[in-house]
Amino acid sequence: MDSGRRDQRGFTLLELMISMTLLVLMIAMTYSIFATAMQSVPRGEAEAESSARLRGSTDVIARQIRSAVNYPAHSEDDPTPFPFFRGNAYYFEFVTAAPQHRGGEGLAWVRYWSDGRTLNLGERLIFSQGAISSSTDIGDQSTLIEGFNGSRFQYLRLDGTDSEWLDAWEGREEQNLPAAIRIVLDGIGDSGSEWVQEIPIMTVAYGLGSYDPDQEQQQDNSEPDNMNGPPD
């Protein structure tokens, strides 16, 4: 009789406390796993977005630099034309045949610059030498890459079989465009890696036409008058 009552008794207080403790631990572990998974989702989306932005920006930079134009510019004190290109460790500017606007057609003055934290692009369509020499308007601006800890630009000079990376380039002094541009961004992304791009310039030749009315008159006089139809 005593044995039957002992078998029918419920949980003791100690057993109940142990069960509740185990249940709380299981709930805490489940919540921790769930919270970690939820936090990794936006982090993964941010990393994917950052990688996509970096790839897109790289394509824009490479396309514009490879399409750099040997565009003749001049200064106010010297009318002698020189290849337009200026750059140092913090910015560079040139004329490209691959603008972001107008479906990538025409010519545009572009400037890339960095404050050590962001890489920025300014672009302005051009139609004459005066637009290069006189205007100080940066035009449309956008931030291409951000989230790094330092940056620098360098320019490749080729002299026969010799080559040298320079920290500055002035088209008026060099009388040429650099052979390539090196862009270095330090500490980019969560890994803090160094992002290096060495982009060659595939120089696009460009010449400005000139209007000579005397020459046009001479051409008109040398051409036969066929306005009345073919000869009999």
C-alpha positions in Angstrom: 0.0 0.0 0.0 2.8 2.4 0.8 4.7 1.4 -2.3 1.6 2.3 -4.5 1.3 5.7 -3.0 5.0 6.3 -3.5 4.8 5.4 -7.2 1.8 7.8 -7.7 3.5 10.9 -6.1 4.3 13.8 -8.4 7.6 15.7 -9.1 9.4 17.0 -6.1 10.3 20.7 -5.9 13.9 20.0 -6.7 13.0 18.1 -9.8 10.7 20.9 -10.9 13.4 23.5 -10.4 15.9 21.4 -12.4 13.4 21.0 -15.3 12.7 24.7 -15.3 16.4 25.6 -15.3 17.0 23.2 -18.3 14.0 24.7 -20.1 15.3 28.3 -19.6 18.8 27.3 -20.8 17.3 25.7 -24.0 15.2 28.9 -24.6 18.2 31.1 -24.1 20.4 29.0 -26.5 17.6 29.0 -29.1 17.2 32.8 -28.8 20.9 33.4 -29.1 21.2 31.3 -32.3 18.1 33.1 -33.7 19.5 36.5 -32.8 22.9 35.8 -34.4 21.2 34.6 -37.6 19.0 37.7 -37.7 22.1 39.9 -37.3 24.0 38.2 -40.0 21.3 38.8 -42.6 21.7 42.6 -42.8 25.5 42.3 -42.4 25.6 39.9 -45.4 23.3 42.2 -47.4 25.5 45.2 -46.6 28.7 43.3 -47.7 27.0 42.2 -50.9 25.9 45.7 -51.6 29.4 47.1 -50.9 31.0 44.5 -53.2 28.6 45.3 -56.0 29.2 49.0 -55.6 33.0 48.4 -55.6 32.7 46.4 -58.8 30.5 49.0 -60.5 32.8 51.8 -59.5 35.8 49.9 -60.8 34.1 49.5 -64.1 33.4 53.2 -64.4 36.9 54.3 -63.4 38.6 51.8 -65.7 36.4 52.7 -68.7 36.9 56.4 -68.3 40.7 56.2 -67.8 41.2 53.8 -70.7 39.2 56.3 -72.9 41.3 59.3 -71.9 41.5 61.8 -74.7 44.7 63.6 -75.7 42.7 66.9 -75.7 44.5 70.1 -76.5 44.2 72.8 -73.8 45.9 76.2 -73.4 46.5 78.7 -70.6 45.7 82.4 -70.6 49.4 83.4 -70.7 50.5 80.9 -73.3 48.3 79.9 -76.3 50.4 76.9 -77.1 48.2 73.8 -76.8 49.2 71.0 -74.5 47.6 67.6 -73.5 45.1 68.3 -70.8 45.9 66.2 -67.7 46.5 67.3 -64.1 47.0 65.1 -61.1 48.7 64.6 -57.7 48.3 62.3 -54.8 44.9 63.6 -53.9 43.1 64.2 -57.3 43.4 63.8 -61.0 41.4 65.3 -63.9 41.4 64.7 -67.7 39.1 64.5 -70.7 37.4 61.2 -71.5 35.5 59.8 -74.4 33.4 57.6 -72.1 31.2 60.0 -70.1 28.5 58.7 -67.8 25.9 61.1 -69.3 24.4 61.1 -72.8 24.6 57.3 -73.1 28.4 57.4 -73.0 28.7 59.6 -76.1 30.7 62.8 -76.6 33.5 64.2 -74.4 33.5 65.0 -70.7 35.9 66.6 -68.3 36.2 64.4 -65.3 37.8 64.8 -61.9 38.5 62.0 -59.4 39.4 63.1 -55.9 39.7 61.6 -52.4 39.7 63.0 -48.8 41.2 59.8 -47.5 37.7 58.3 -46.6 35.7 58.6 -49.9 36.5 58.4 -53.6 34.5 61.0 -55.6 33.8 61.7 -59.2 32.9 65.0 -60.8 31.9 65.1 -64.5 31.0 67.9 -66.9 30.3 67.6 -70.6 32.5 69.9 -72.8 32.1 71.3 -76.2 35.2 73.6 -76.7 38.6 74.4 -75.4 37.2 77.3 -73.4 35.1 74.8 -71.3 38.4 73.3 -70.1 40.4 76.4 -69.6 38.0 78.8 -68.0 35.3 76.9 -66.1 35.8 75.9 -62.5 32.4 74.1 -62.3 32.9 70.5 -61.2 29.5 69.6 -62.6 27.6 66.5 -61.5 29.2 64.9 -58.4 28.9 61.4 -56.9 30.7 59.3 -54.3 31.9 56.1 -55.8 33.6 54.3 -52.9 33.6 54.9 -49.2 34.7 53.3 -46.0 38.5 53.2 -46.4 41.3 54.7 -44.3 43.6 56.3 -46.8 44.3 56.8 -50.5 46.9 57.9 -53.0 47.2 58.3 -56.8 50.3 57.8 -58.9 51.1 58.2 -62.6 53.3 56.0 -64.8 55.9 57.7 -67.0 57.4 55.6 -69.8 60.8 56.6 -71.2 61.9 54.0 -73.7 62.4 50.8 -71.7 62.5 52.7 -68.4 59.4 53.3 -66.3 58.7 55.4 -63.2 55.7 56.0 -61.0 55.3 59.7 -60.1 53.2 61.3 -57.4 52.1 64.2 -59.7 51.6 64.8 -63.4 51.1 68.0 -65.3 50.3 67.7 -69.0 51.8 71.1 -69.8 55.2 70.1 -68.4 55.1 66.4 -69.6 53.6 67.2 -73.0 51.9 63.9 -72.8 49.4 61.8 -70.9 50.7 59.3 -68.3 50.8 55.7 -69.5 48.8 54.5 -66.6 47.2 55.6 -63.4 47.5 53.7 -60.1 44.8 54.1 -57.5 45.4 52.7 -54.0 42.8 52.6 -51.2 43.9 51.4 -47.8 41.8 49.5 -45.3 38.8 48.9 -47.5 36.0 46.6 -46.2 35.8 44.7 -43.0 39.1 42.8 -43.7 41.0 46.1 -44.0 42.6 45.0 -47.2 44.4 47.3 -49.7 42.6 47.9 -53.0 45.0 48.6 -55.9 44.1 49.3 -59.5 46.7 50.0 -62.2 44.8 51.2 -65.2 46.5 51.8 -68.5 45.5 54.8 -70.7 44.6 53.8 -74.2 45.0 57.4 -75.6 42.2 58.5 -77.9 43.5 61.0 -80.5 41.4 64.1 -80.8 41.9 67.1 -83.0 40.1 70.4 -83.0 39.0 71.6 -86.4 39.3 75.2 -87.6 37.2 77.2 -90.0 39.1 78.9 -92.8 36.7 80.9 -95.1 39.4 81.5 -97.8 40.1 77.8 -98.1 36.4 77.0 -98.3 36.1 79.6 -101.1 38.9 78.0 -103.0 37.3 74.6 -102.7 34.0 76.0 -104.0 35.7 77.6 -107.0 37.5 74.4 -107.9 34.4 72.2 -107.9 32.3 72.0 -111.1 28.8 73.5 -111.1 26.5 70.5 -111.3 23.5 72.2 -109.8 21.7 72.1 -113.2 22.0 68.4 -113.6 24.4 66.1 -115.5 25.9 67.3 -118.7 24.4 66.3 -121.9 
